[in-house]
Amino acid sequence: MGLTLALPLDSQSVRREIQRAWLRFARRQHWAIGTLSPSSFQRVLPPLSSAQKRACAELGPWLPVYELAVQWLANVSIALSSQDDRVIPTDKSLHVPWALLGSAAHYSVAIRQLTALGFDSPARAQLRTLVESLLLCLASLDDQSLAEEFQAATTDKEIKNFWHTRVSPKNLHLRVMNAERRFGLPDDWIRTISRWRTEEHAVFSEAVHLSYVAAVVTVLSPDPGLGDEARYGVLGKLTSNSERTLSYGARTIWHFCILGGSYLFDEIGDRKPIFSLDQNNPLHQALIVTRHVLMEAVLDIWKAAENNKENNKGSASH
């Protein structure tokens, strides 16, 4: 059962519904892990000021969904790190996913903070690294030799060669599409999600290699509460563009949660999981619950947001 949502969507109602769905699924499993719920995770994240919280509420439903995605990445990173009281996993096959997912969790928190502080363009630059980390992690889970090449690249020249040849944007997208096919996803779905991913990558790459338009939008930021009106944003200002930043981040983590999570934790046919979850471990229980709710939440919000757009178009045409 997914989220119970009502239009128009707002961040507080979505946050409450995510919390209810999380606790509902945990109770169904008879797991008493309320202290690890999304509302508890909020207290672990770097705090936002009251003004920042009010401003972020203008961004619609994606901030609480993005924070749920950050929680799942953090859960996974800690779970992979906590074997035998060691920071680095004893299982060498986990070294690359442990490093990449821990880095992804780190970048995901930075993106949240930058967005809330009103620095959307720097957040987009960090988002590109987050996306590449997750796509590389998925590709390396699908192809262990790629993980070994990534781990072996230690000099500046080797690292540059690895990223420019083995996992250039085009090659990395092709590797991810191959992983999606092996996972059994329909070709039309793969083409659709790949086209969307490629288009978004091009947009967010402009925050790394600035275009003139991206530079202007950084200086004159569109205000989330004033339609197309732009305000001076050099010293930091929340922008309506941040909703796209957070939604792309949430959906990219969701994509990895499904596919990468399957490689890591699911037994499918003859393929064994890389990491065995302990159903009696509260952290592992929280990871399972958060993954379940995240997979439902992104789809539900995605569909509801599209319906909301259609309703707004219909209202504007009358």
C-alpha positions in Angstrom: 0.0 0.0 0.0 1.5 3.4 -1.1 1.1 6.8 0.4 -2.2 8.5 0.9 -1.9 11.9 -0.8 -4.2 14.8 -1.5 -3.8 17.5 -4.1 -2.3 20.1 -4.0 0.8 18.5 -2.6 2.8 20.3 0.2 5.9 19.3 2.0 4.4 19.0 5.5 1.6 16.7 4.5 4.0 14.5 2.5 6.4 14.4 5.4 3.6 13.3 7.8 2.4 10.6 5.3 6.0 9.3 4.8 6.3 8.9 8.6 2.9 7.1 8.9 3.8 4.8 6.0 7.2 4.0 7.6 5.8 3.2 11.0 2.9 1.2 9.4 5.3 -1.1 7.5 7.5 -1.5 10.5 4.6 -2.5 12.7 3.5 -5.0 10.0 6.9 -6.7 10.4 6.6 -6.5 14.2 9.7 -4.3 14.4 9.9 -1.8 17.3 12.3 0.7 15.6 10.4 4.0 15.9 13.6 5.6 17.1 15.1 5.0 13.6 12.1 6.5 11.7 12.3 9.4 9.2 11.3 11.9 11.9 14.1 10.7 14.1 16.5 10.9 11.2 15.6 14.6 10.8 17.2 15.2 14.2 20.5 13.6 12.9 20.7 15.8 9.8 22.4 19.2 10.1 19.6 21.5 11.4 17.8 24.1 9.3 16.8 27.4 10.7 13.1 28.3 11.0 13.4 30.7 8.0 15.0 28.0 5.9 12.3 25.5 6.8 9.6 28.1 5.8 11.4 28.8 2.6 11.8 25.1 1.7 8.1 24.6 2.2 7.6 26.6 -1.0 9.4 23.8 -2.9 6.5 21.4 -2.9 6.7 17.7 -1.9 10.2 16.7 -3.0 12.3 17.8 0.0 10.8 15.1 2.5 11.1 12.5 -0.3 14.7 13.5 -0.9 15.5 13.3 2.8 14.0 9.8 2.9 16.4 8.9 0.1 19.3 10.4 2.0 18.3 8.3 5.0 18.4 5.1 2.9 21.8 5.9 1.6 23.0 6.6 5.2 21.5 3.3 6.4 23.2 1.3 3.7 26.6 3.0 4.2 26.5 2.4 8.0 25.3 -1.2 7.5 28.2 -2.0 5.2 30.6 -0.3 7.6 29.5 -2.1 10.8 30.8 -5.6 10.3 33.0 -6.9 13.2 33.3 -3.4 14.6 35.5 -2.3 11.6 35.0 0.8 9.6 36.2 -0.8 6.3 34.3 -4.0 5.5 36.3 -7.2 5.9 34.7 -8.6 2.6 36.8 -7.1 -0.2 33.9 -7.4 -2.6 32.1 -4.7 -0.5 35.0 -2.2 -0.6 33.9 -0.3 -3.8 30.1 -0.1 -3.0 31.0 0.9 0.6 33.2 3.7 -0.6 30.9 4.9 -3.4 27.7 4.7 -1.3 29.3 6.4 1.7 30.5 9.2 -0.6 27.0 9.4 -2.2 25.4 9.8 1.3 27.9 12.5 2.1 27.2 14.4 -1.1 23.5 14.0 -0.7 23.5 15.7 2.7 25.7 18.6 1.2 23.1 19.0 -1.6 20.3 19.3 1.0 22.2 22.0 2.9 23.2 24.0 -0.1 19.7 23.9 -1.4 18.2 25.1 1.9 20.9 27.9 2.1 19.9 29.1 -1.3 22.8 27.9 -3.4 21.1 25.8 -6.0 23.8 26.0 -8.7 26.5 24.7 -6.4 24.0 22.0 -5.2 23.6 21.0 -8.9 27.3 20.7 -9.3 27.4 18.3 -6.3 24.4 16.5 -7.6 26.3 15.5 -10.8 28.9 13.9 -8.6 26.2 12.1 -6.5 24.6 10.8 -9.7 27.9 9.6 -11.2 28.8 7.8 -7.9 25.5 5.9 -7.9 25.6 5.0 -11.6 29.2 3.9 -11.2 28.3 1.8 -8.2 25.4 0.1 -10.1 27.7 -0.6 -13.1 30.4 -2.0 -10.8 27.9 -4.2 -9.0 26.9 -5.5 -12.4 30.5 -5.9 -13.6 33.1 -6.8 -10.9 36.0 -6.1 -13.2 34.9 -2.5 -13.4 35.0 -2.3 -9.6 38.5 -3.7 -9.7 39.6 -1.1 -12.3 38.1 1.7 -10.2 39.9 0.5 -7.1 43.2 0.1 -9.0 43.2 3.7 -10.4 45.2 5.6 -7.8 47.4 8.1 -9.7 46.0 11.3 -11.2 46.7 9.9 -14.7 45.0 6.6 -14.0 42.0 8.2 -12.4 41.6 10.7 -15.3 41.9 7.8 -17.8 39.4 5.7 -16.0 36.7 8.5 -16.0 37.4 9.7 -19.5 37.5 6.3 -21.2 36.0 3.5 -19.1 33.1 5.5 -17.6 32.7 8.5 -19.8 29.1 9.8 -19.6 28.1 7.9 -22.7 29.9 4.6 -21.6 28.5 4.9 -18.1 24.9 5.3 -19.4 25.4 2.3 -21.7 26.7 0.2 -18.8 23.7 1.2 -16.7 21.3 0.3 -19.5 23.0 -3.1 -19.8 22.5 -3.7 -16.1 18.8 -2.7 -16.4 18.4 -5.2 -19.3 20.0 -8.0 -17.2 17.6 -7.0 -14.4 14.7 -7.8 -16.8 13.3 -4.3 -17.2 11.2 -3.7 -20.4 13.0 -2.0 -23.3 10.6 0.9 -23.6 11.0 1.6 -19.8 14.8 1.5 -20.3 14.7 3.9 -23.2 12.4 6.3 -21.4 14.4 6.4 -18.2 17.7 6.6 -20.1 16.4 9.6 -22.2 15.3 11.3 -19.0 18.6 10.6 -17.3 20.6 11.9 -20.3 18.6 15.1 -20.5 18.9 15.8 -16.8 22.6 15.1 -16.9 23.1 17.7 -19.6 21.2 20.3 -17.6 23.1 19.7 -14.4 26.4 19.5 -16.2 25.9 23.2 -16.9 26.5 23.9 -13.2 29.9 22.3 -13.5 30.9 23.8 -16.9 28.9 27.0 -16.8 26.9 28.1 -19.8 25.9 31.8 -20.1 22.3 30.9 -19.3 23.3 28.9 -16.2 25.5 31.8 -15.0 22.6 34.3 -15.4 20.2 32.1 -13.6 22.7 31.7 -10.8 22.8 35.5 -10.4 19.1 36.2 -11.0 17.3 33.3 -9.3 13.6 32.7 -10.0 11.6 33.0 -6.8 9.5 30.0 -5.8 6.6 32.1 -4.6 6.6 34.6 -7.4 6.2 32.6 -10.6 8.8 33.7 -13.2 9.9 36.8 -11.3 13.7 36.6 -10.6 15.6 38.1 -7.6 19.2 38.8 -7.1 20.7 35.7 -5.6 24.5 36.1 -5.5 24.7 35.8 -1.7 22.3 32.8 -1.6 18.6 32.7 -2.3 16.1 29.8 -2.5 15.0 29.3 -6.0 12.1 27.5 -7.7 14.8 25.6 -9.7 15.7 23.7 -6.4 12.6 21.6 -6.7 14.0 20.0 -9.9 17.4 19.6 -8.1 15.8 17.7 -5.2 13.4 15.6 -7.4 16.3 14.5 -9.7 18.4 13.6 -6.7 15.5 11.6 -5.1 14.6 9.8 -8.3 18.3 8.9 -9.0 18.6 7.4 -5.4 15.3 5.6 -6.0 16.6 4.1 -9.2 19.7 2.8 -7.4 17.5 1.7 -4.5 15.7 -0.6 -6.8 18.5 -2.0 -8.9 21.6 -1.5 -6.8 19.6 -2.5 -3.7 18.7 -5.7 -5.5 22.3 -6.6 -6.2 23.3 -5.8 -2.7 20.4 -7.4 -0.7 18.1 -9.5 -2.7 18.2 -13.1 -3.7 16.9 -13.4 -7.3 17.0 -16.8 -8.9 20.5 -18.3 -8.7 22.0 -15.0 -7.8 22.9 -14.5 -4.2 22.9 -11.1 -2.5 26.3 -9.5 -1.9 25.4 -8.5 1.6 23.1 -10.5 3.9 20.7 -8.5 6.0 20.1 -9.6 9.6 16.3 -9.4 10.2 17.0 -9.1 14.0 19.4 -6.1 13.6 17.5 -2.8 14.2 19.6 -0.9 11.7 19.0 -3.6 9.0 15.3 -3.5 9.8 15.3 0.3 9.3 17.1 -0.1 6.0 14.5 -2.6 4.8 11.6 -0.3 5.9 13.1 2.8 4.4 13.8 1.1 1.1 10.2 -0.2 0.9 8.7 3.3 1.7 11.2 5.1 -0.6 10.3 2.9 -3.6 6.6 3.6 -3.1 7.0 7.3 -2.2 8.9 8.4 -5.3 6.4 6.7 -7.6 3.5 8.1 -5.7 4.9 11.7 -5.6 6.0 11.5 -9.2 2.5 10.5 -10.4 0.8 13.0 -8.1 3.1 15.8 -9.2 2.3 15.1 -12.9 -1.4 15.0 -12.0 -1.0 18.3 -10.2 0.6 19.9 -13.3 -2.2 18.6 -15.5 -4.8 20.1 -13.1 -3.0 23.4 -13.1 -2.9 23.4 -16.9 -6.6 22.7 -17.0 -7.3 25.5 -14.6 -5.2 28.0 -16.5 -7.0 27.1 -19.8 -10.4 28.0 -18.4 
